[in-house]
Amino acid sequence: MPLEAGLLEILACPACHAPLREEGDELLCTSEAECGLVYPVRDGIPVLLVDEARRPA
């Protein structure tokens, strides 16, 4: 289930404060040079905890 566009516009990576983009059921940090973390979206709710994020493979 995609996130609302307005919500996605105000969300930022908690680690580096870069914008996020939605890809499937995850939110990807757009600053690949700084952190590039991938955050899960569970039941339509973004989990923006650095401890829950993963590094892309």
Z-matrix of the N, CA and C atoms (Angstrom, degrees):
N
C 1 1.446
C 2 1.527 1 108.82
N 3 1.326 2 118.37 1 117.51
C 4 1.459 3 121.47 2 -177.19
C 5 1.530 4 111.82 3 -68.39
N 6 1.318 5 115.56 4 149.54
C 7 1.457 6 121.52 5 176.35
C 8 1.517 7 109.52 6 -76.96
N 9 1.317 8 116.20 7 155.22
C 10 1.459 9 120.26 8 176.22
C 11 1.519 10 109.40 9 -65.08
N 12 1.320 11 116.20 10 142.92
C 13 1.466 12 120.99 11 -177.69
C 14 1.526 13 110.93 12 -60.31
N 15 1.321 14 118.18 13 -39.44
C 16 1.465 15 121.09 14 179.80
C 17 1.511 16 112.24 15 -63.04
N 18 1.324 17 117.06 16 -37.56
C 19 1.460 18 120.97 17 178.84
C 20 1.518 19 110.42 18 -68.75
N 21 1.300 20 116.48 19 -43.73
C 22 1.457 21 120.76 20 -178.95
C 23 1.528 22 111.40 21 -63.08
N 24 1.329 23 117.30 22 -31.58
C 25 1.465 24 121.03 23 179.55
C 26 1.522 25 112.80 24 -67.19
N 27 1.337 26 118.10 25 -29.60
C 28 1.459 27 119.90 26 -176.85
C 29 1.525 28 113.40 27 -97.20
N 30 1.327 29 118.11 28 -12.16
C 31 1.461 30 120.55 29 179.37
C 32 1.527 31 110.49 30 -76.59
N 33 1.333 32 115.39 31 144.52
C 34 1.459 33 121.11 32 177.36
C 35 1.520 34 108.77 33 -140.38
N 36 1.306 35 115.64 34 157.67
C 37 1.458 36 121.55 35 177.95
C 38 1.522 37 108.63 36 -64.33
N 39 1.326 38 118.09 37 125.80
C 40 1.461 39 119.32 38 179.90
C 41 1.525 40 113.51 39 -68.81
N 42 1.317 41 118.49 40 -19.21
C 43 1.461 42 121.44 41 -178.75
C 44 1.532 43 112.19 42 -82.33
N 45 1.347 44 117.08 43 -44.58
C 46 1.470 45 119.39 44 -174.77
C 47 1.526 46 113.69 45 -125.52
N 48 1.331 47 117.72 46 -4.44
C 49 1.468 48 124.70 47 176.52
C 50 1.528 49 114.17 48 71.39
N 51 1.318 50 117.63 49 17.13
C 52 1.466 51 121.52 50 175.46
C 53 1.527 52 109.25 51 -78.58
N 54 1.331 53 118.03 52 157.87
C 55 1.468 54 120.51 53 175.93
C 56 1.532 55 111.05 54 -62.62
N 57 1.319 56 115.31 55 157.41
C 58 1.459 57 122.09 56 177.49
C 59 1.513 58 109.05 57 -111.38
N 60 1.328 59 115.62 58 151.39
C 61 1.469 60 119.97 59 172.90
C 62 1.520 61 107.66 60 -126.75
N 63 1.317 62 113.96 61 147.62
C 64 1.459 63 120.50 62 -176.81
C 65 1.513 64 109.98 63 -89.65
N 66 1.316 65 115.38 64 134.25
C 67 1.464 66 121.47 65 175.98
C 68 1.523 67 107.51 66 -143.02
N 69 1.319 68 115.32 67 104.74
C 70 1.465 69 120.02 68 -176.99
C 71 1.513 70 110.32 69 65.34
N 72 1.318 71 116.67 70 -127.47
C 73 1.464 72 120.52 71 179.68
C 74 1.529 73 110.92 72 -103.98
N 75 1.343 74 115.77 73 35.59
C 76 1.459 75 121.62 74 179.03
C 77 1.520 76 110.01 75 -140.26
N 78 1.326 77 115.11 76 158.24
C 79 1.458 78 122.04 77 172.87
C 80 1.514 79 107.63 78 -114.84
N 81 1.326 80 116.55 79 127.79
C 82 1.454 81 122.10 80 -177.02
C 83 1.518 82 110.46 81 -107.24
N 84 1.319 83 115.82 82 134.10
C 85 1.454 84 121.22 83 174.48
C 86 1.533 85 107.32 84 -68.64
N 87 1.331 86 116.90 85 133.00
C 88 1.462 87 120.32 86 -177.66
C 89 1.521 88 112.17 87 -82.76
N 90 1.323 89 117.81 88 -7.17
C 91 1.463 90 121.59 89 179.58
C 92 1.523 91 109.46 90 -96.92
N 93 1.310 92 115.91 91 75.34
C 94 1.464 93 120.61 92 -178.09
C 95 1.526 94 111.75 93 -62.99
N 96 1.326 95 117.86 94 -28.43
C 97 1.460 96 121.02 95 -179.45
C 98 1.524 97 111.32 96 -70.42
N 99 1.348 98 117.54 97 -36.39
C 100 1.464 99 120.49 98 -177.87
C 101 1.517 100 112.32 99 -85.31
N 102 1.347 101 117.22 100 -53.86
C 103 1.476 102 117.06 101 -177.92
C 104 1.525 103 112.29 102 -139.45
N 105 1.325 104 119.47 103 -48.67
C 106 1.454 105 121.43 104 177.50
C 107 1.521 106 114.65 105 66.09
N 108 1.328 107 118.23 106 24.95
C 109 1.463 108 120.94 107 -178.38
C 110 1.530 109 111.79 108 -67.37
N 111 1.317 110 115.60 109 154.57
C 112 1.459 111 122.83 110 179.10
C 113 1.524 112 107.42 111 -119.26
N 114 1.339 113 115.92 112 122.34
C 115 1.464 114 122.07 113 -176.66
C 116 1.527 115 109.89 114 -106.27
N 117 1.327 116 117.89 115 138.12
C 118 1.464 117 120.25 116 179.63
C 119 1.532 118 111.82 117 -77.79
N 120 1.320 119 114.84 118 155.24
C 121 1.467 120 121.99 119 170.47
C 122 1.521 121 105.26 120 -119.08
N 123 1.327 122 116.59 121 115.80
C 124 1.458 123 121.29 122 -177.51
C 125 1.520 124 109.88 123 -113.84
N 126 1.320 125 116.14 124 123.31
C 127 1.463 126 122.40 125 -179.25
C 128 1.524 127 111.64 126 54.06
N 129 1.341 128 116.37 127 37.81
C 130 1.454 129 121.52 128 178.24
C 131 1.513 130 114.63 129 79.46
N 132 1.342 131 117.74 130 6.93
C 133 1.465 132 122.10 131 -178.26
C 134 1.526 133 109.17 132 -114.61
N 135 1.340 134 117.86 133 120.20
C 136 1.458 135 120.16 134 177.54
C 137 1.534 136 110.74 135 -67.24
N 138 1.314 137 116.73 136 132.06
C 139 1.464 138 122.53 137 177.57
C 140 1.526 139 106.14 138 -102.41
N 141 1.331 140 116.07 139 93.13
C 142 1.456 141 121.25 140 -174.26
C 143 1.530 142 111.35 141 -97.59
N 144 1.309 143 114.74 142 55.98
C 145 1.453 144 121.81 143 175.76
C 146 1.519 145 107.83 144 -110.27
N 147 1.322 146 116.86 145 128.40
C 148 1.461 147 120.43 146 -178.86
C 149 1.525 148 110.57 147 -59.56
N 150 1.331 149 117.41 148 -34.60
C 151 1.461 150 120.96 149 179.40
C 152 1.531 151 112.28 150 -66.96
N 153 1.319 152 118.13 151 -23.85
C 154 1.469 153 122.50 152 -179.87
C 155 1.532 154 111.75 153 -92.91
N 156 1.331 155 117.31 154 -11.49
C 157 1.460 156 121.41 155 -178.26
C 158 1.525 157 110.66 156 -78.02
N 159 1.316 158 114.39 157 161.99
C 160 1.462 159 119.81 158 177.02
C 161 1.518 160 108.98 159 -130.64
N 162 1.304 161 114.85 160 157.89
C 163 1.470 162 120.88 161 174.40
C 164 1.523 163 107.96 162 -84.86
N 165 1.314 164 117.77 163 141.16
C 166 1.471 165 118.61 164 177.42
C 167 1.526 166 111.04 165 -64.26
N 168 1.320 167 115.36 166 149.57
C 169 1.472 168 120.26 167 -177.58
C 170 1.506 169 112.07 168 -72.39
